[in-house]
Amino acid sequence: MIEVHHLENSRSQRILWLLEELGLEYKVVVYKRDPVTNFAPDTLKTIHPLGKSPVIRDGSQVVIESGAILEFLVRVHGGGRLAPAATDADYWRYVQLLHYAEGSGMLPFMLRLYAGRVGDGAAPILPRILSQIELHLGFLDSELAGRDYFVGDSLTAADVNLSFVLQIARRLHGLEKYSNLVRFLARVEARPAYKRALERGGPYAY
């Protein structure tokens, strides 16, 4: 059975969601954040030396990194679901957006999070961070123009991966200016599989 090493309030929530969408059986191993530092506990290093979440174990195979985990689950267990075929016209759009989520999309929001912790010391770089946030949100909003999902006409793993970026954006910056993104989050968060994943993963702040 697939094990998901799940850190509360983290990227691993979307792994649970994908598993629910695929209807796969899985076990959740829950880790709590340190109440002072908000870091993951050292016990996460027993599954992988980086001590980061998400991590899955499927038999003897341990997989790290959200995009790699989503690709692994779709390719190995998906049966053609939640991803276009490699011969599909939308395939490379799918690949780009799947990896954009962590490759480029999360960076300005991580910088915004750390700048908030630094306080006034971050003032010189804050305008640049905010301009990058606006750039990326504008890009994503335009990519959803006239469509319900980022790739094709139905949910894919790219939507699952991008969802966390948008949830972080909603919390740290606000999405009021980006109506397509607001509608997208409302659409995916209403999915039964998304709600089941929240029940399995426990409290979720985003």
C-alpha positions as CSV (number, residue, x, y, z in Angstrom):
1,M,0.0,0.0,0.0
2,I,1.1,3.5,-0.7
3,E,2.3,5.5,2.3
4,V,2.1,9.3,2.3
5,H,4.4,10.9,4.9
6,H,2.2,13.9,5.5
7,L,3.2,17.1,7.3
8,E,0.3,19.2,8.5
9,N,-0.4,22.4,6.6
10,S,2.0,21.6,3.8
11,R,2.4,20.7,0.1
12,S,1.6,17.1,0.9
13,Q,-2.1,17.8,1.2
14,R,-2.3,17.9,-2.6
15,I,-0.8,14.4,-2.7
16,L,-3.7,13.1,-0.7
17,W,-6.1,14.9,-3.0
18,L,-4.6,13.3,-6.1
19,L,-4.8,9.8,-4.5
20,E,-8.5,10.4,-3.7
21,E,-9.1,11.5,-7.3
22,L,-7.5,8.3,-8.5
23,G,-9.4,6.2,-6.0
24,L,-6.3,4.5,-4.7
25,E,-5.8,3.0,-1.2
26,Y,-3.2,4.6,0.9
27,K,-1.9,5.1,4.4
28,V,-1.3,8.5,5.9
29,V,1.7,8.9,8.3
30,V,1.1,12.3,10.0
31,Y,3.8,14.6,11.2
32,K,3.2,17.7,13.4
33,R,5.1,20.9,13.0
34,D,7.2,22.3,15.8
35,P,4.9,24.8,17.6
36,V,7.8,27.3,18.0
37,T,9.8,27.0,14.7
38,N,7.0,25.7,12.5
39,F,9.6,23.3,11.1
40,A,8.9,19.6,10.3
41,P,10.0,17.2,13.1
42,D,13.3,15.3,12.7
43,T,11.3,12.1,12.6
44,L,10.6,12.9,8.9
45,K,14.3,12.1,8.3
46,T,13.6,8.4,8.9
47,I,11.9,8.2,5.6
48,H,14.2,10.6,3.7
49,P,17.4,12.4,4.9
50,L,16.1,15.8,3.8
51,G,13.3,15.6,6.3
52,K,10.9,17.3,3.9
53,S,7.3,16.6,3.0
54,P,5.7,15.3,0.9
55,V,7.3,11.9,0.7
56,I,5.6,8.7,-0.5
57,R,6.7,5.1,-0.2
58,D,5.2,2.6,-2.7
59,G,6.7,-0.8,-1.9
60,S,10.5,-0.3,-1.9
61,Q,10.2,2.9,-4.0
62,V,10.6,6.2,-2.0
63,V,9.7,9.3,-4.0
64,I,10.2,13.0,-3.0
65,E,9.2,16.3,-4.5
66,S,5.6,17.2,-5.3
67,G,5.9,17.2,-9.0
68,A,7.8,13.9,-9.1
69,I,5.3,12.3,-6.8
70,L,2.4,13.4,-8.8
71,E,4.0,12.2,-12.0
72,F,4.9,8.8,-10.4
73,L,1.3,8.3,-9.2
74,V,-0.3,9.3,-12.5
75,R,2.1,7.2,-14.6
76,V,2.3,4.1,-12.3
77,H,-1.2,4.0,-10.9
78,G,-3.3,6.5,-13.0
79,G,-4.3,4.2,-15.8
80,G,-4.4,7.2,-18.2
81,R,-6.3,9.5,-15.8
82,L,-5.4,13.0,-14.8
83,A,-2.8,13.6,-17.5
84,P,-3.0,13.9,-21.3
85,A,-1.3,11.2,-23.4
86,A,2.2,12.0,-24.6
87,T,0.8,12.3,-28.1
88,D,-1.9,14.8,-27.1
89,A,-1.6,18.4,-28.3
90,D,-1.9,19.6,-24.7
91,Y,0.9,17.3,-23.3
92,W,3.7,19.8,-23.2
93,R,1.4,22.5,-21.8
94,Y,0.6,19.9,-19.0
95,V,4.3,19.2,-18.4
96,Q,5.2,22.9,-18.2
97,L,2.4,23.9,-15.8
98,L,2.9,20.8,-13.7
99,H,6.6,21.8,-13.0
100,Y,6.0,25.5,-13.1
101,A,4.2,25.2,-9.8
102,E,7.3,24.4,-7.8
103,G,9.9,25.5,-10.4
104,S,8.8,29.2,-10.6
105,G,5.4,29.6,-9.1
106,M,6.2,29.1,-5.5
107,L,9.4,31.2,-5.3
108,P,7.9,34.7,-4.9
109,F,5.5,33.4,-2.2
110,M,8.3,31.8,-0.3
111,L,10.2,35.1,-0.5
112,R,7.1,36.9,0.8
113,L,6.8,34.5,3.7
114,Y,10.4,34.9,4.7
115,A,10.3,38.7,4.2
116,G,7.4,38.8,6.6
117,R,9.5,37.0,9.3
118,V,12.4,39.4,8.8
119,G,10.2,42.5,9.3
120,D,11.5,46.0,8.5
121,G,14.8,44.5,7.3
122,A,13.1,43.2,4.2
123,A,11.8,46.6,3.2
124,P,14.4,47.2,0.4
125,I,13.4,44.0,-1.4
126,L,9.7,43.8,-0.7
127,P,8.6,45.9,-3.7
128,R,10.4,43.5,-6.0
129,I,8.9,40.5,-4.3
130,L,5.4,42.0,-4.7
131,S,5.9,42.9,-8.3
132,Q,6.9,39.3,-9.0
133,I,3.8,38.0,-7.2
134,E,1.7,40.2,-9.4
135,L,3.5,39.0,-12.5
136,H,2.9,35.4,-11.7
137,L,-0.7,35.8,-10.6
138,G,-1.4,37.7,-13.7
139,F,0.2,35.0,-15.8
140,L,-1.8,32.2,-14.1
141,D,-5.1,34.2,-14.3
142,S,-4.6,34.7,-18.1
143,E,-3.8,31.0,-18.5
144,L,-7.3,30.2,-17.2
145,A,-9.1,32.7,-19.4
146,G,-12.1,31.0,-21.0
147,R,-11.3,27.6,-19.4
148,D,-12.2,25.7,-16.2
149,Y,-8.9,23.9,-15.8
150,F,-5.3,24.7,-16.7
151,V,-5.0,21.9,-19.3
152,G,-7.8,20.6,-21.5
153,D,-11.4,20.3,-20.3
154,S,-10.9,18.3,-17.1
155,L,-8.8,18.1,-14.0
156,T,-5.2,17.0,-14.4
157,A,-2.3,16.7,-12.0
158,A,-1.1,20.1,-13.1
159,D,-4.2,21.6,-11.5
160,V,-3.5,19.7,-8.4
161,N,0.1,20.9,-8.2
162,L,-0.9,24.5,-9.0
163,S,-3.7,24.5,-6.4
164,F,-1.2,24.9,-3.5
165,V,0.5,27.9,-5.1
166,L,-2.9,29.6,-5.4
167,Q,-3.9,28.7,-1.9
168,I,-0.7,30.2,-0.6
169,A,-1.3,33.3,-2.7
170,R,-4.8,33.7,-1.4
171,R,-3.5,33.6,2.2
172,L,-0.3,35.8,1.8
173,H,-1.4,38.2,-0.9
174,G,-5.1,37.9,-1.8
175,L,-6.7,37.0,-5.1
176,E,-9.4,39.6,-5.3
177,K,-8.0,41.0,-8.6
178,Y,-7.9,37.6,-10.2
179,S,-11.4,36.4,-10.8
180,N,-10.3,33.3,-12.9
181,L,-8.1,32.1,-10.0
182,V,-10.9,32.7,-7.5
183,R,-13.3,30.6,-9.6
184,F,-10.7,27.9,-10.1
185,L,-10.1,27.4,-6.4
186,A,-13.8,27.4,-5.6
187,R,-14.3,24.8,-8.4
188,V,-11.6,22.4,-7.2
189,E,-12.2,22.8,-3.5
190,A,-15.8,21.7,-4.1
191,R,-14.7,18.4,-5.6
192,P,-15.7,15.4,-3.4
193,A,-12.2,14.0,-3.7
194,Y,-10.7,17.2,-2.4
195,K,-13.0,17.2,0.6
196,R,-12.2,13.5,1.3
197,A,-8.5,14.4,1.3
198,L,-9.0,17.1,3.9
199,E,-10.7,14.5,6.1
200,R,-7.7,12.2,5.8
201,G,-5.1,14.9,6.2
202,G,-6.6,16.8,9.1
203,P,-6.7,20.5,9.8
204,Y,-5.5,22.6,6.8
205,A,-4.8,26.3,7.0
206,Y,-4.9,27.2,3.3
